[in-house]
Amino acid sequence: MHQLTLGCWYLMFVCENCETRQVLFPDLSNGTSKINATYTVPCAKCHHNGAYDSDVIERYQHREEAKGGAT
Protein backbone atom coordinates (compact mmCIF):
# COMPACT_ATOMS: atom_id res chain seq x y z
CA MET A 1 0.00 0.00 0.00
CA HIS A 2 1.28 3.46 -0.93
CA GLN A 3 1.50 6.28 1.61
CA LEU A 4 -0.64 9.03 0.07
CA THR A 5 0.48 12.65 0.39
CA LEU A 6 -2.07 15.42 0.85
CA GLY A 7 -2.49 17.44 -2.37
CA CYS A 8 -0.55 15.02 -4.58
CA TRP A 9 -1.98 13.39 -7.71
CA TYR A 10 -2.03 9.64 -8.33
CA LEU A 11 -2.98 7.23 -11.10
CA MET A 12 -5.40 4.59 -9.88
CA PHE A 13 -7.17 1.54 -11.22
CA VAL A 14 -10.11 -0.58 -10.18
CA CYS A 15 -9.32 -4.30 -10.09
CA GLU A 16 -11.34 -6.01 -12.82
CA ASN A 17 -11.81 -9.03 -10.53
CA CYS A 18 -12.65 -7.71 -7.04
CA GLU A 19 -13.38 -4.04 -7.92
CA THR A 20 -10.97 -2.65 -5.29
CA ARG A 21 -9.58 0.85 -6.09
CA GLN A 22 -5.79 0.90 -5.91
CA VAL A 23 -2.96 3.35 -6.50
CA LEU A 24 -0.83 2.54 -9.52
CA PHE A 25 1.78 5.26 -8.86
CA PRO A 26 2.12 9.04 -8.31
CA ASP A 27 1.05 11.22 -11.25
CA LEU A 28 4.06 13.51 -11.66
CA SER A 29 2.15 15.61 -14.23
CA ASN A 30 -0.39 16.63 -11.55
CA GLY A 31 -3.27 15.37 -13.67
CA THR A 32 -2.28 17.08 -16.93
CA SER A 33 -0.51 14.55 -19.17
CA LYS A 34 -2.15 12.03 -21.49
CA ILE A 35 -1.81 8.39 -20.49
CA ASN A 36 -0.58 6.38 -23.45
CA ALA A 37 0.34 3.00 -21.98
CA THR A 38 -1.03 -0.26 -20.64
CA TYR A 39 0.06 -1.42 -17.20
CA THR A 40 -0.14 -5.05 -16.12
CA VAL A 41 -0.26 -5.22 -12.33
CA PRO A 42 -1.40 -7.67 -9.66
CA CYS A 43 -4.21 -6.66 -7.32
CA ALA A 44 -2.99 -6.18 -3.74
CA LYS A 45 -6.23 -7.71 -2.42
CA CYS A 46 -7.10 -10.68 -4.67
CA HIS A 47 -3.78 -11.04 -6.61
CA HIS A 48 -5.54 -10.98 -9.98
CA ASN A 49 -3.16 -9.88 -12.77
CA GLY A 50 -4.98 -7.27 -14.81
CA ALA A 51 -4.06 -5.01 -17.73
CA TYR A 52 -5.17 -1.39 -17.40
CA ASP A 53 -4.92 1.30 -20.07
CA SER A 54 -5.90 4.95 -20.44
CA ASP A 55 -9.58 4.03 -20.79
CA VAL A 56 -9.76 2.69 -17.23
CA ILE A 57 -6.94 4.40 -15.31
CA GLU A 58 -8.28 7.17 -13.08
CA ARG A 59 -6.61 10.32 -11.82
CA TYR A 60 -6.96 11.08 -8.14
CA GLN A 61 -5.85 14.06 -6.07
CA HIS A 62 -5.53 13.15 -2.40
CA ARG A 63 -7.40 15.64 -0.25
CA GLU A 64 -7.96 15.95 3.47
CA GLU A 65 -10.75 13.70 4.63
CA ALA A 66 -13.92 15.34 5.90
CA LYS A 67 -14.15 15.75 9.66
CA GLY A 68 -17.36 14.86 11.43
CA GLY A 69 -18.66 12.70 8.62
CA ALA A 70 -21.27 13.54 6.01
CA THR A 71 -24.82 12.33 6.05
Biotite code that builds the C-alpha atoms (Angstrom):
import biotite.structure as struc

atoms = struc.array([
    struc.Atom([0.000, 0.000, 0.000], chain_id="A", res_id=1, res_name="MET", atom_name="CA", element="C"),
    struc.Atom([1.279, 3.458, -0.926], chain_id="A", res_id=2, res_name="HIS", atom_name="CA", element="C"),
    struc.Atom([1.503, 6.284, 1.613], chain_id="A", res_id=3, res_name="GLN", atom_name="CA", element="C"),
    struc.Atom([-0.642, 9.033, 0.072], chain_id="A", res_id=4, res_name="LEU", atom_name="CA", element="C"),
    struc.Atom([0.476, 12.654, 0.394], chain_id="A", res_id=5, res_name="THR", atom_name="CA", element="C"),
    struc.Atom([-2.071, 15.421, 0.853], chain_id="A", res_id=6, res_name="LEU", atom_name="CA", element="C"),
    struc.Atom([-2.488, 17.442, -2.372], chain_id="A", res_id=7, res_name="GLY", atom_name="CA", element="C"),
    struc.Atom([-0.548, 15.020, -4.583], chain_id="A", res_id=8, res_name="CYS", atom_name="CA", element="C"),
    struc.Atom([-1.978, 13.389, -7.709], chain_id="A", res_id=9, res_name="TRP", atom_name="CA", element="C"),
    struc.Atom([-2.035, 9.640, -8.325], chain_id="A", res_id=10, res_name="TYR", atom_name="CA", element="C"),
    struc.Atom([-2.975, 7.232, -11.103], chain_id="A", res_id=11, res_name="LEU", atom_name="CA", element="C"),
    struc.Atom([-5.398, 4.595, -9.876], chain_id="A", res_id=12, res_name="MET", atom_name="CA", element="C"),
    struc.Atom([-7.167, 1.544, -11.224], chain_id="A", res_id=13, res_name="PHE", atom_name="CA", element="C"),
    struc.Atom([-10.108, -0.582, -10.178], chain_id="A", res_id=14, res_name="VAL", atom_name="CA", element="C"),
    struc.Atom([-9.320, -4.295, -10.091], chain_id="A", res_id=15, res_name="CYS", atom_name="CA", element="C"),
    struc.Atom([-11.341, -6.009, -12.821], chain_id="A", res_id=16, res_name="GLU", atom_name="CA", element="C"),
    struc.Atom([-11.811, -9.028, -10.533], chain_id="A", res_id=17, res_name="ASN", atom_name="CA", element="C"),
    struc.Atom([-12.652, -7.711, -7.035], chain_id="A", res_id=18, res_name="CYS", atom_name="CA", element="C"),
    struc.Atom([-13.378, -4.041, -7.915], chain_id="A", res_id=19, res_name="GLU", atom_name="CA", element="C"),
    struc.Atom([-10.974, -2.645, -5.295], chain_id="A", res_id=20, res_name="THR", atom_name="CA", element="C"),
    struc.Atom([-9.584, 0.850, -6.088], chain_id="A", res_id=21, res_name="ARG", atom_name="CA", element="C"),
    struc.Atom([-5.787, 0.901, -5.913], chain_id="A", res_id=22, res_name="GLN", atom_name="CA", element="C"),
    struc.Atom([-2.956, 3.350, -6.497], chain_id="A", res_id=23, res_name="VAL", atom_name="CA", element="C"),
    struc.Atom([-0.828, 2.537, -9.520], chain_id="A", res_id=24, res_name="LEU", atom_name="CA", element="C"),
    struc.Atom([1.783, 5.264, -8.864], chain_id="A", res_id=25, res_name="PHE", atom_name="CA", element="C"),
    struc.Atom([2.119, 9.040, -8.311], chain_id="A", res_id=26, res_name="PRO", atom_name="CA", element="C"),
    struc.Atom([1.052, 11.218, -11.252], chain_id="A", res_id=27, res_name="ASP", atom_name="CA", element="C"),
    struc.Atom([4.056, 13.513, -11.657], chain_id="A", res_id=28, res_name="LEU", atom_name="CA", element="C"),
    struc.Atom([2.154, 15.609, -14.231], chain_id="A", res_id=29, res_name="SER", atom_name="CA", element="C"),
    struc.Atom([-0.390, 16.625, -11.551], chain_id="A", res_id=30, res_name="ASN", atom_name="CA", element="C"),
    struc.Atom([-3.270, 15.375, -13.669], chain_id="A", res_id=31, res_name="GLY", atom_name="CA", element="C"),
    struc.Atom([-2.283, 17.076, -16.928], chain_id="A", res_id=32, res_name="THR", atom_name="CA", element="C"),
    struc.Atom([-0.512, 14.553, -19.174], chain_id="A", res_id=33, res_name="SER", atom_name="CA", element="C"),
    struc.Atom([-2.155, 12.033, -21.493], chain_id="A", res_id=34, res_name="LYS", atom_name="CA", element="C"),
    struc.Atom([-1.811, 8.390, -20.486], chain_id="A", res_id=35, res_name="ILE", atom_name="CA", element="C"),
    struc.Atom([-0.579, 6.377, -23.447], chain_id="A", res_id=36, res_name="ASN", atom_name="CA", element="C"),
    struc.Atom([0.340, 3.003, -21.982], chain_id="A", res_id=37, res_name="ALA", atom_name="CA", element="C"),
    struc.Atom([-1.032, -0.259, -20.642], chain_id="A", res_id=38, res_name="THR", atom_name="CA", element="C"),
    struc.Atom([0.062, -1.420, -17.204], chain_id="A", res_id=39, res_name="TYR", atom_name="CA", element="C"),
    struc.Atom([-0.143, -5.053, -16.120], chain_id="A", res_id=40, res_name="THR", atom_name="CA", element="C"),
    struc.Atom([-0.261, -5.222, -12.333], chain_id="A", res_id=41, res_name="VAL", atom_name="CA", element="C"),
    struc.Atom([-1.403, -7.666, -9.661], chain_id="A", res_id=42, res_name="PRO", atom_name="CA", element="C"),
    struc.Atom([-4.213, -6.660, -7.317], chain_id="A", res_id=43, res_name="CYS", atom_name="CA", element="C"),
    struc.Atom([-2.987, -6.180, -3.741], chain_id="A", res_id=44, res_name="ALA", atom_name="CA", element="C"),
    struc.Atom([-6.228, -7.706, -2.421], chain_id="A", res_id=45, res_name="LYS", atom_name="CA", element="C"),
    struc.Atom([-7.100, -10.677, -4.670], chain_id="A", res_id=46, res_name="CYS", atom_name="CA", element="C"),
    struc.Atom([-3.781, -11.040, -6.610], chain_id="A", res_id=47, res_name="HIS", atom_name="CA", element="C"),
    struc.Atom([-5.542, -10.978, -9.984], chain_id="A", res_id=48, res_name="HIS", atom_name="CA", element="C"),
    struc.Atom([-3.163, -9.879, -12.772], chain_id="A", res_id=49, res_name="ASN", atom_name="CA", element="C"),
    struc.Atom([-4.984, -7.271, -14.807], chain_id="A", res_id=50, res_name="GLY", atom_name="CA", element="C"),
    struc.Atom([-4.056, -5.014, -17.726], chain_id="A", res_id=51, res_name="ALA", atom_name="CA", element="C"),
    struc.Atom([-5.169, -1.391, -17.398], chain_id="A", res_id=52, res_name="TYR", atom_name="CA", element="C"),
    struc.Atom([-4.919, 1.296, -20.074], chain_id="A", res_id=53, res_name="ASP", atom_name="CA", element="C"),
    struc.Atom([-5.897, 4.947, -20.442], chain_id="A", res_id=54, res_name="SER", atom_name="CA", element="C"),
    struc.Atom([-9.581, 4.027, -20.787], chain_id="A", res_id=55, res_name="ASP", atom_name="CA", element="C"),
    struc.Atom([-9.762, 2.688, -17.226], chain_id="A", res_id=56, res_name="VAL", atom_name="CA", element="C"),
    struc.Atom([-6.942, 4.401, -15.314], chain_id="A", res_id=57, res_name="ILE", atom_name="CA", element="C"),
    struc.Atom([-8.283, 7.167, -13.083], chain_id="A", res_id=58, res_name="GLU", atom_name="CA", element="C"),
    struc.Atom([-6.609, 10.322, -11.820], chain_id="A", res_id=59, res_name="ARG", atom_name="CA", element="C"),
    struc.Atom([-6.961, 11.080, -8.137], chain_id="A", res_id=60, res_name="TYR", atom_name="CA", element="C"),
    struc.Atom([-5.847, 14.055, -6.067], chain_id="A", res_id=61, res_name="GLN", atom_name="CA", element="C"),
    struc.Atom([-5.525, 13.148, -2.401], chain_id="A", res_id=62, res_name="HIS", atom_name="CA", element="C"),
    struc.Atom([-7.403, 15.639, -0.249], chain_id="A", res_id=63, res_name="ARG", atom_name="CA", element="C"),
    struc.Atom([-7.960, 15.954, 3.473], chain_id="A", res_id=64, res_name="GLU", atom_name="CA", element="C"),
    struc.Atom([-10.753, 13.697, 4.626], chain_id="A", res_id=65, res_name="GLU", atom_name="CA", element="C"),
    struc.Atom([-13.924, 15.344, 5.905], chain_id="A", res_id=66, res_name="ALA", atom_name="CA", element="C"),
    struc.Atom([-14.145, 15.751, 9.657], chain_id="A", res_id=67, res_name="LYS", atom_name="CA", element="C"),
    struc.Atom([-17.361, 14.858, 11.435], chain_id="A", res_id=68, res_name="GLY", atom_name="CA", element="C"),
    struc.Atom([-18.660, 12.703, 8.619], chain_id="A", res_id=69, res_name="GLY", atom_name="CA", element="C"),
    struc.Atom([-21.266, 13.543, 6.007], chain_id="A", res_id=70, res_name="ALA", atom_name="CA", element="C"),
    struc.Atom([-24.822, 12.331, 6.046], chain_id="A", res_id=71, res_name="THR", atom_name="CA", element="C"),
])
